[in-house]
Amino acid sequence: MQHNIFTTMRSLKMMEGCKGTQVYAINPNGTTTNGFGSGGEKFLQNLLSNSVRSRSNRNYQEIQSKDEVNSVVLAEALASYGLPKTDQIEPHIEFCLKPMNFVETLADVYCRMEGCAQFGKSKMYLEQCALFRGLPDPKLFRKCLMSARLHAVDVHTKVVLSAWLRFERREDELVGVSAMDCCGRSMECPGSALVAGYNPESATDPCMCHRGVKKDEDIEVYMDEECSTSSSRGNDEEEDFDMSFCIGDDEVRCRRFNIASLSRPFEVMLYGSFMDSRREKINFSKNEISAKGMKAAEIFSRTKSVDSFDPDVVLELLSLGNKFCCDEMKSVCDAYLASLVFDMDSAMLLFEYGLEENAYLLVAACLQVFLRELPNSMHNPNVSRLFSSSEGKDRLAYVGHASFLLYYFLSQAAMEDDLKSNTTVMLSERMGECASESWQKQLAFHQLGCVMLERKEYKDAQKWFEAAVEAGHVYSLVGIARSKYKRGHMYKAYKLMNSLISDYTPSGWMYQERSMYCQGKEKTMDLSTATELDPTLSYPYKYRAVSKVEENRLGPAISEINKILGFKISPDCLELRAWFLIALEEYEGALRDVRALLTLDPHYMMFHGQLQGEHLVGLLSHNVQPCSQADCWMQLYDRWSFVDDIGSLAVVHHMLANDPGKSLLRFRQSLLLLRLNSHKAAMRSLREARNQAASEHERLVYEGWILYDTGYREEAIAKAEESISIQRSFEAFFLKAYVLSETSPDSESSLYVIQLLEEALRCPSDGLRKGQALSNLASVYVDVDKLDNAIDCYTNALNIKHTRAHQGLARVYHLKDQRKLAYDEMTKLIEKAKYNASAYEKRSEYCDREMAKSDLIMATKLDPLRTYPYRYKAAVLMDDHKEAEAIAELTKAISFKPDLQLLHLRAAFHDSMGDLTSAIRDCEAALCLDSNHADTLDLYQKVQQRAKEQLPT
């Protein structure tokens, strides 16, 4: 039996008297009694002492149960840290570019992209990357990054973009994978990146590493032959030598004409009007080259090759080439030395030589290693100093390797590693110094402002935000206002945001920010307006929830935070709900949320960064019924069948705590995270699954999923086929079928996908995965018009608790013109599913207009990010000849979710209304998101043609 948390605290204090650990009362208003320095340590001491007492003092069991003791410990946790307060939460300031009119900016970028020269496309795609960085779909950013690499021309750009693509997959976390390993694609091949030239067509081809190159033995034989040939040729041509270079006591015989042909300075020296020009022997001792090096120069003058020389000799030749302007010799030496760079040791050894000798390729090769080793390479003080310091940037610039692109990448990697570090600040400063275009300055200065704000250096933050605004980034006014507020100028911050709302089309984030600087009803109204304009902003929900906690209304607080957790999962919102549930002594729900939170962010610190999440899991676990691994499997089936993704995440987290090396569970975890749109966390789980794979065929499957999720579909299929060749397995067949169904939607491919899924179902697997396979198989049957087969598959999936199959079955009934049965199936899904916004949306397709309207209102209420309800409502308004209202409905949704379908539909509406300018703008914005969208391309061409016809002749 668990007592009220306040009663338990009082009883313990009475029993322990003055000798017991001090227990703090919880302030109903949520005020904290101590900070981390005292309260946090006090909590940990209390936790330890209570744990010891519960094991050693048996007389405690006569007075109160173990549950009561653990309740007390949780009470002390809340007493030490307090309940959350409204003045402890703030809205997040985005670090990326945020144009005031995102649609117009997208349209402008698309137009400039179409009009720019081929060699300038890479820079345009980089600008597009910066715009897409702030969008929730990471695939858009990666797609632009790949396009930028496809159109790269110079070696520096290729090196940086190839490394960035690798970093996005975080291959540094894959066990057994070297930074310089070639993945088989020219786009990311370390060797291909060092070859200059514009070749977008071949960038997606297999690289030279995988097409077959000479074996090392062959190269050695070739070098030996080259050396011996040079030697024999040298003996034959000994009589042609007509001069010598004297270096110390050594004399190197040469042919004057060959040496003169190396460069203009040598030609002038040997054939000019100097005294040396007529001498047979020239003293070369003061030119910092050895006799061995000069002999190599003589051989090079005949062979134009350095392959037979030792690296130290080639370094001498490089220095000689620089001193005497021997461009060809310098270029050959540069390329040869670059080929010797293959790891951090060789890069560190040769990098300084490259900088000293202005060796572009050698520095590029070393730079490539450093970038592909990120983030670990930045922990090397020499590398960090080179990239972070102004002197380092100047040295890189001298050799042609300092760029905005480089420091943009480095600063992004540094922010992920440690947002508040000095390294992050310095790299962002270098990024600003390299910025030349307006958008680059806006991004660099705004990013610096955000970093300084995080570091609580408010004066500097305000300075950088002001620089960003001066460069044209209006959104940085939010940063200026926040900096002023932090420096005690609340009214100035309010006036600034008030002016912003007056001068521009209001957005949700404007009212959200202004709410920070006002009180009472005005604050409440601003937060309501913010949610109305942009229901995806989390701060208004969090503030309203915490306000209710301060009023001692925990139930309504949980209901408020549930609104956003129903469609947008985030660690901070899960933390708040767990906090509220602990206060209500609903420990099972709190444990669920903390486990789910730690799946998203394993290092999350609870209670405003004062307690490790794992510690809280251990504490809460004592207050819930313990579960075996078999119990967990049963719970997972239940959560899965109720479409409870957060609950499923929590169960998998518990199972992994019991069996941390289970790669299958990591894979399941990644699937759940993808369903919750937590792509970054999903990829981390997938990498861990790959690292923990017990067999090669299993590892190949996980590598295939990593490739598919990062845009490499053909490579993913190849991994699946390789896995099948080793051992036939459910996951390998499923992977191949899934990728093929996405890549080739034609009927012939669909029949092959059916075969693959049938093969998958013949292999051993659990009901959860087989339910998914049956559902996928049914979907393909529908595509090839085998509806009865589809019904059988969906029914079998439902028999093993794959609840989502109701949606597929409803679709089949609809196609068979059985709308009532379709509606009933979706009703069953709504009744079973914990998260059912999509079910309401789908059910609307199988009922009359009024019922559909009701379902879509509910779908939007549960998940405002779903776009179909906005499109449907806009279409209905257009049918009713309410064109302005239809446009307004789409515009409202586009303001917080610039979706391709929404933009296309609004363009079509503008076209039908005769507003060709707006139609063209929306088409261009949509094509910026997907330049190959056939319907939008068709509409764009038609509208452009009509616009041309309307021009005066």
N, C-alpha and C positions, 0 to 999 in steps of 0.2 A: 504493500500500500504506500502511495506517495502522497505526502502531506503538502499543504500549501507552502510555497517556498519561504514566505515570511514567518509562518508559524514554526517551521523547522529551524530557521535561523535563531529565533528567540529561545526555543527549547535547548538548542546546543549551547547557547551563551549562558543560560541558567545552569546547565550541568557542569560546564567547564569552569565557570567562575572566572576569577582573575588570572588563573594560570593558563587558560586556553588561548589559542590564537585569536586575535581581535577579529570580530565579525562586523562588517559595516552594513548598515541598513540601506536598502535600496530606496532611493528618492523616487517617488511616483512621477515626479516631473522629469526624470531622466538625467539629473545632474550627476556627474562623476565626482568621486571624493579624492582620487589620486590619479596621477599620470603614470606612464610606464615605469619611471624610475622607482616609484614606491608601490603603486597598486599592482603592477604587473609582477614584480618580484614577490609581493605579498601573496598573490594568487598562487604562484608556483610553489611557494613554501607551504601554503595551506593544502595544496593538492598533495604534496609529498607527505606532509604530516598526517593527513587524513588517511592516505593509503597505508601508512605504517600502522596507525591506530586500528584500522579495520582488520589488519592481519594479526595484530598482537594482543589487543585488549578485548578478550572474549566477553568481558562484562558489558561491553557496548551492545552486544547482541541481545542482552536481557532488557535493555532499555529501548533500543530502536533497531530497526532492520537495516540491512546493508543498503537498501534503496534509499532510506532516509539519509544515511551518511553521504551517499553520492549526490543526493539532492542538495545537501548542505554545501558540498564542494562546488556544485554549479551555482548555488546562491552566492558563494564567495566570489566566483568568477564575475557574475554580474555586479556584485557589490564593488569589486576592485575596478572594473572597467566601466561600470555604469551602463545604462541603456543609451542607445544612440540619440543624439540631439540634432536639431535642425541646423544649428550653427556649425556643425562639424561636417556637413556635406555640402558639396559645391558641384555645379555643372562642369562637365569636361570641356576644355577648349581643344578643338581639333588641331592637329599638327600639320595638316596638309593644306593645299590650296583649296579655297572655298570661294568661288566667284559669286557675286551678288545675283547674277542671272546665269545659272548653270546651263540652261538650254541654249541661250545665245552664244555662250562660250564654246559649247560642244559644236554648234553649227559653224562658228568661226574657225575652229581648229580643223574641221573636216574640209572646209573650203580652201584653207591654206595648204592642207595636206595634198589635196587634189591638184593645186596649182604649183606646188614647189618642184624644183628639179629633183631628179633621182638621187643625186648625192646628198640632198638636204633632207630626205625623208627620215633618216635615222634620228635627227634632232627633233623633227616634228613628232615622231612616235614617243620620244622621251618626254616631251611636253604633255602628250596624251597620258603617259604613265603617271605624271605628277597629278593630273586631274583625277584619274581613276583610283589613285591611292586611297582616297577618302571614301570610296564606295564600298558597300558591304560585300560585294562579290569579288573575291581575289582573282578569279579567272580573267577578268577584264584587264587587271594590271599585268598579269603574267603574259597575256596575249599581246599586249602592247610592247612589253619587254622583248618578247620573241621577235616581233616585227621590227623593233629597233635594231636588234642583232642581225636580222636578215638583210637589212639595208645598210649595215655599217660598211664603211669604206677603209678607214685607216686601222692600223694594228692596235693602237691604243684603245679605240672605241670597242673593237672586237674583244679585246682582252677583258675589259671592264664588264661589258654586257654578258659575256660568256660566264664569267665568275659570278655575276649577279644572278643569272638564271640558276646556277648550281646552288647558290646560297638560298634562294627561294625554296628549294627542296630540302635544305639543311642536310646535305649529304655528309657534312662533317660529323653528323651523329650516327652514321651507318658504320657498324663494326666491320673492319676488314676492307674498307674502301679508302684508297689514298686520294689526296687532293688532286693529284695529277693523273689519276686514272681516266682513260678515255671511255666515254659512254657509248661510243659508236656513231654519234651524230656530229656532222661538221660544225653545226651551230655552237656546240659546247666543247669541241675537241681542242685541247691545249695547243696542239700543233697547227691546226687550221686557223686559230686565232692570230698566229704570228705571221700569217700570209696576207699582205695588203691586197686590196682590190675590191671592186663592187661586183658581187656574184650572188644575188639573192636566190637565183634558181637552184644553185648547188648547195646552199646553206643547209637544206634539209636532207641532203643525200648522206649516205654512209661516208664516214671520213676515211682518209688514207690509211689510218691505223688498222681499220677493219677490212680494207680492200686488199691488203697484203703488201708488205714491204720487204726489203731485203733482210735476211736474218743477220744477226750480229757477226756470225762466222763469215758470211759472204762479204760484209763490209770490211772485216779485218783482212780478208784475202785481197780485196780490191785495194786497200790501203797499202798492203805489202807490195802488190804489183806496181802501184803508183810510185812507191818509194824506190823500188829496184829499177823501174823504168827511168825514173829521174836520174838515178845514180849512173846507169849505163849511158844515158843520154849525155850526162855531164862529162863522162870520160871521153865520149866521141867528140864532144864540142869543146874539150879543154883548149884546143888550139884557137877557138873563137873568142876566148876570154881575152880582153884587151885592156883590162884595168883591174885594180884591187882596192878594197877598202881595208885600211889598217885599223884594227881595234886592239889596243894594247900590244901584246907580242904576236897576235894572230893576224893573218892576212887572208881575206876572203876574195877569191878571184871571181870576177863578174864580167858580163858583157855590157859595155857602156850603153848600147842602144836599148837593151831590155830594161835596164834600171831607169833610163831616161823616160821610157814609155809608161812608167808607173804614175807619174804626175808632172805637172808643169814645173814645180820647183826643182825636181830632179833634172828635168830637161834643161832648165836654165843653168843649173849648177854644172852639168856635164857637157853642155854644148854652147854655153854662153861665153861671155868675154872675161870670165873670171880666170884666175891663175889655175884653179883646180881643174878647169875644163881641159887644160892641156897636159895635166899630170897623169901618169899611169897609176900612181899610188896616191890615194887620198886618205888623210888621217880622219877617222870617224869616231875617235875615242870619246869625244865629249858630247855625243848625241844619245847617250843613255840606252844603248843597245849592245847586246853581247855579240860575240863572233858567231855563236850558234844562231842567234836571231837574224843576223845579217845574211848568213848562209841561207836561212829559210826565206828571206826576202828575195835572194837571187833565184832560188828554186821557184818561188811564186811568180817571179817575173817571166818565167818560161811556162809554168803549168797552170797558173791562175787557180791553184787549189791549196788549201791548208790542211786537208784531211789527214795527211801523214805526220803532222807535227804534234808535239805535246802541247797541252793547254797553256803552259807558261810561256812557250815560244810564241803561240798565237797571240797572247797578251802583249808580248813585245812588238809583234807585227802591228797590232792594233794601235799601240802608242806611236810607232813609227809612221803608220798611215795617217794619224792625226797630225803629227808634227810636219809632215811633208805633203799633206793634202792628197794622199793616195786614195782617192775615193773608192776605186774598185777593191783594192786590198782591204780597206777599212770595212767595206760592206761584207766581203767574204768572211773576214775575221769575226765581225759582229754576229753574223748568222751562225757561224760555227760555235762560238761561245754560247750563244742563246740555246743551241741544241744540247748543251751540257747541263742546263739548269733543269732539275727534275724534282727537287725537294727543298725544304727550308734551309738545310745545311749548305747546299750548293748555291742557293739563291743569296744567302747571307754572305757567302765567300766572294761571289762575283759581282754583287750589286754595287759595291763601292767602286770597283774598277769601271763598271759601266757608266756610272755618273761622272767619274773623273775623265773618262775618254769620250764622253758624249756618244756612247754606243746605244742607239735607239732600240734596236732589237734585243740586245742583252738586258737593258733595263726593263723592257717590256716583258721578257721572259721571267725575270726576277719578280717584277710587279705581279705577274700572273700567279706565281706561287703564293705570294703574300695574300692576294685577294681570294684565292681558292682555299686558303687555310683559315679564312675568317670564320668565327670571331677569335679563334685561338692565337692567330699571328699577332693580333693587337696587344696581347699580353706580353709579347717580347718588347722590352723597353726600347731597343734600337729601332724596331719597326714602328712602334707607336710614336717615337720622337720624330722620325722621318716624316710620317704622314701628318702629325699634329702641328708641328712647328712651322712658323713662317719661313725659316731658312730651308727646311725640308721641302716645302712647297716650291720655293724659288729654284732649288736644285733640280727638282722634277720638271719644272717649267723649262729650264735651260735645255733639257734633253727631250722636251716635247711630250712630257707625261704628266702634266698638271692640268686638270680640267674640272669644270663644274660637274660633269658626269661622275668622275672619280670620287669627288668629295661628297656628292649626293649619296652614292652607294656607301661610302665609308661611314657617313654620319647616320644613315639608316641602320647599319649593322651595329654601330656604337650605341644608338638609342635602345636597341633591343637588348644589348648586353648590360648597359647601365646608363639609364637616362640622365642621371644627375652628375655623372663623372666629369672631371676636367677634360678628359679625352673627347667626350661628346661635345663639349663647349668649343674646344679648339678646332675640331673637325668641322663643326658648323660654321665657325668663323672663316676657315679656309674656303668652305663652300661659298660663303658670301663674297669673298675676295675674288673667286673665279667666276662669279655670276656676271653675265654681260647683258642678257636679254631681260626684259621687264619681268616676265613670269619667274625667271630664275632668282632675281633679287627679292621679289615678293616671298617666294618660298623660303629662301635662305634666312631672310630677316625675321619672318614670322616663326620659323622653326627655332631660331635663336631666342626669340622672345618667350616661346613656350618652355624651352629648356631652363632659361633663367627663372621663370615663374615657378617651375618645379623645384628649383634650388633655393627658392625664397629670396632671390636677389631681385627685389621688386623694382628698384630704380633702373637697373640695367635692362630688366625685362621691358619696362615701359619705353626705354630708349629704342630697343630693337623693334618693338611693335610699331612705334611711331615711324621708324625707317620703312617698315613694310607698308604702312598706310601711304607714306609719301611715294613709294614705288607703285602704288595702285591697288593694294590688297585691302579692301574696305573691311573685310571680316576681322582684320587685326585690331579694329577699334574695340572689339570685345576684350582683347588682351590689354589694351590701354586702360579700359574701364576697370578691369580686374586688378591691374597693378595699382591704380589710384586708390581703389577700395582697400587693398592690402596695406597701403601706406597711410590709411586713415582719412582719405578724401571720399567719403561715401556719396556726398551730394554731387560732387563733380562727376563721379562715375554714373550716377543716375541721369544727370543732364546729358552726358555723352550718349548714353543708350536711348534716351528720349529723342535726341536729335536724329539719331540713326533711324529710328522707327518713322520719324516724320519725313525724312529725306528719301527713303527707299521703300519699295514694296515690302510690307511686313512679312517676316518669316517667324516660325516658331522659336528659333534660337535667339532672336532679338528679344522677344518677351521673356523668355527663360532667363536671359542674362539680366534684363532690367529688374526682374523679380528679386534678384540678389540685393538690390539697393533700395528696396521699399518694404513697408510693413503692413500688417493688417489686411483689410479688404483689398487694397490695391495689389498687394503681393498675391493674394488668392486669385484675383481676377487675371493678373498677368500669367500665372501658372496655368489657369484654365484656358486662356487664349493660346498659350504655347502648345498645350496638348491638342487643342482644336486644329491649329494650323499644322502641327507635326506630331502626330500621336506616337511616333517612335522615340521621342526624346525621353530618356529614363529619369532625369532629375525631377521633373514635376511629380511623377509617381512616388519617387523616393521621399521627396519633401512632404507630400501629403500623408504618406504612411507614417513617417517619423513624427509629424505633427499630431497624428492620432495617438501615437504612443505617449507623447508628452501629456496628452489629455487622459491617459490611462485607458485608452480604447484599443486594446491589442487586437481584438477580433477584426474590426474595421481596417486596422492597419495592415493586417495580413491580406484582407480582401483587396486592398488598394495595390499592394506590391504584386499580388497574383495577376493583376491585369496585364502588367508588362511581361511577367514571366510566362504568360500564356503564349507569347509570340516572339519574345526576344530574351534569350537566356544570357545572363552575365554574372560573373563572380560577385560583384558588389550587391546586386539585387538578391542573389541567393543568400549572401551573408546576412542581409537585413532580415529576410524571412526566417532564417535559422535563429537569429538573435531574438526575434519576437517569439518564436516557438519555444525557445529555452525559458523565456520569462513566463510562458503559459504552462511550462512543465510538459510540453508535448515533445518529449525527447526523441521519439522515433522519427517524427517529421523533421526535427532539427538535424538529426544524424544523416538522414537522407539528403538534405540540402548541403550539408558540409561535405559529404562524400562527392556529390555532384560538382560542387564548387572546386574541390581539389582535383577532379578529373579535368576541369577546364584549366586550372592553374595549380600545379602540384606544390608550388612554393608560397601559396597565398597566406598572408598574415591576417588573422582575425582581429576584431575589436580595434579598428583603426590602426592596424599594423603592429599590434602589441603581443599577439599570441599566435604561434604556429598552428595552422589548421589541423595538422596531424595530432597535435596534443589534444585539441578539442574532440577529435574523433575518439581518441582513447578514453577520454573522460565521459563522453556521451554513451559509449559502448557499454559502460557499466550499468546504465539505466534502461537498457532495452534487452529483450529476450535474445540470448546468444543463438547464432545460426551455424549449422554445419555447412559444408560445401554442397551437400545434397539438398539441404533446405534452400540454399541460395539459388540453385538451379530451378527449383519449383517456384521461388519468388520471381525469378527472371521470366519464366514462362507466363506467370500471372501479369507482371508489369507489361510485358510485350503484348499480351492479348488485350490489355486495356489501353494500349497505345499511350503508355505513360513513359515517355522517354527519359525524363529526369529520374523517375523511380528506377528505371532500368539501368541508368548510368550509376546510380548509387549501389545497386546490387552487384554490378560488375566490379566496381571499385572495392567492395567488400570481398568479393571472390579473389581479386588480385592480391589483396592483403594476405589472404590465406595461401595463395599459390602464385607468387609474384613472377615466376618464370613462364607462365602459361601464355604462349603466343596467340593461341586461339582466342583467349579472352581479350587480349589487347586489340585484336582485329575486330571483335564485336564492339569493343569500346569505340573504335574509329568509325564504325558504321553508324552508331548512335549519335556521335558528335557531328557527323556530316548531316544527319537528319535534322539536327538542331542548328545547322548553319554555323557551326564552330569549326571552321576549316583548319585553322592553325593548330588547334588542339587535336583534331582528327589526324592530321599528318604526323604529329608527334607520336600518337598512339600507334600509327601504322609503321613508323620507323622502329619503334620499340618491338612491335610484333615481328618485324623482319629480323631484328638483332637477336631475338629470343627463339627464332624458328629452330625446331629440333632436327629438321632434315632439309636437304637442298631443294627438293621439289616444293616444300612449303615456303621456303625463303623466296623462291622464284615467283610464287603467286603474290606475295606481299610486295615484292619489287615491281611486279606488273601493275598492281593497284596504285603504287606511288607514281609510276610513269603515267598511268591513265589520268589520275587526278591532277597532274601537272601538264596535261595537254599532249602527251606522246602516246597516241592510240596504237599506231602500228607496232611500236616497241613493246607496248603492253601485251598485245596479241602474241608477239614473238616469245615473251617471257612465259605466257600461258602454255604455248605449244612446247617449249622446252621442258616445262614442268610435267606436262602430260607424257612426254617421251621418257621421262624418268619413272613416273608413277601416275597412273590414272587416279584422279581425285575429284571430289565434288567441287572444291574451290577453284581448281584449275579450269575445269569445263565451264563453271559458272562465270569466271572472269572472261574467258574467251567469248562466250555467248553474249555477255553483257556489253562488252566493247564493240563486238560486231553489230549488235542491234542498234547501237548509237551511231556507228560509222556508216553502215550500208543498209538503208531502210527498204531496199527493193525486195520484191517477192522471192526471188531466188535466194538471197541472203537470209530472208526470214525462215525459209524452209531449212536452211543449214543451222540457223540458231535453234530451231525446234529440235533438231537432232542432237545438238550439243547439250541442251537443257535436259533432254531425255537421258543422255549419257550421265549427266551430273546426278540426276535423281537415282540412277542405278548404283551410285557410289555411296559409301557410308557417310552419314552426316546426322545432325540433330534436327528435331522438328522445326526449330526456329528458322534455320537456313533452308530446309526443304519447303517450308511454307512460302518463303520468298521466291524460291525457284519455281514452284507450282504457279504462283501468281504471275511471275514473269512469262512463263510458258503459256499461260492462258491469254495474256496480253498479245503475244505473238500470234496465237491461234485466231484472235479477233482480227489482227491485221491481214491475215490470209483468208478471212471469211469462214473459218471453221468454228462457228459459234457453239455448237453442241460440245465439241472438245473443250472449248474454253469454259463452259459451265461445269463440266466434270472436274477440270483442274481447280477452278475457284472453290468448288464444293469440297474437294479434298484438302485444299489449303485451310478452309474454315474448320474442317474436322480436326486439324492439328493446331487450332487457336491462332491462325494467322488472320486476325480480325480485319486488317485492311483489305482482305479479299472481298468484303462486302461491296466496296466501291467498284471493283472490277466486275463483279457479278451484276451490279446495278447497270453498268454500261452495256453489258450483253443483253439484259432484258430490254433496255431502251432500244437497242439496235433491232431487237425482235418485235418492236412496237408494243411492248408490255410495260407501259409507263407506271402503272400502279405497283407492279412487282419491283420495278427499279426504285420507286419512291420508298417502298417498304424496306428494301435492303439498306438504303442510306439511313433510314430511321434507326435500324438496328445498329448501324455503325455509330450514329450519334449517341445512342443510349449506352454503348459499351466503351467508347473512346474517352479518355480523360482530356485529350486535346483534340477537339473536333471542329475547328474552324473550317478546314478543308471539306469535311463531311457536309456541313451546312451549305457550303458553296456548291458542291456537286449535286446535292439534293435539289437545289433551286432549278436545275436543268430538267427535272422530271415532274414539275407541277405547274399550275397556272401562274399568271403574272403576279397576283397579289401575294400568293404563298411564296413565290420566288423572291419577291421584294422583301418579305419578312425574313426569309432564310439568309439573304445576302446582307441585310442589316446586321443580323446576328454574326455572320462570318466576319464582317468588318469590325464589329465590336470586339470579337475575340482575337482577330489578327488583322490590324489595319494595313499590313504589308502585302496582303493578297490583292492583286490588281484586277481580277475578273469582276468583282462587285462594282468597281468604279466604271469599268468599261460597259458593263451591262446597264447600269443606271444611266450612263451618258447616252447609250444607244436608245434606250426607252425615251429619254427626253428629246432626242433628235426625231424619233418617230412621232412624238407629240408636237413637233415644230417648236420646241423650246431650245433653239440653237445656242443662245447665250448661256443658258443654264447648263447645257451639255458640255460646252467648252469649259465652263467654270468648274464642273465636277472633275474633269480630267486634269485641269490646271492645278487644282488643289492636291490631287494625288501625285502629280509630277513634281510638285514643289519639294516633297520629301522622298520621293522614289522616282527618279528619272528613268522609267522603264521603257524598253524598246516598243512593246506593244501599245503602251499608253501614248507614246509620241506618234507612232504610226496612225493610230486612230484619230488623234487630234488633228494630224495633218490632213487626213481624209475629210474630217468635218470642216476644216478651214477651206479645203478645196471645194466642197459642195456649197459652201457659203460664198464662194468667189473671192475669198481672202488668200490670194495666191502667194503673197509675200510671207505670211505666217505659215502657210502650208510648206513652202520651200524651206523655211527655217526649221520646222519640226522634222521634215525629211532629212535634212542635213545633220541635225542632232542625233536622230535615230541611226543614221548611217555611220556616225562617229562611233557609236556603240557597237555596231556590226555592219561593216561596209559591204557584206555579201547578202544582206537580207533581201530576198528576191522581191517580196511584195512592196517593200519601201522603195527599192530601186525602180520598180515599174511605175509606182505613183510619182516618184521624183521626176522621172523623165517626162511623164505626161504633163505634170504641172509646169515644168520648165518650158515645154513646148507651147502650152497655152499662154504662159507669161510672155514668150517671144512674139506670139501672134498678136498680143494686145499692145505691143510697142508701136509707137507711131512710125509710119514708113517714111 
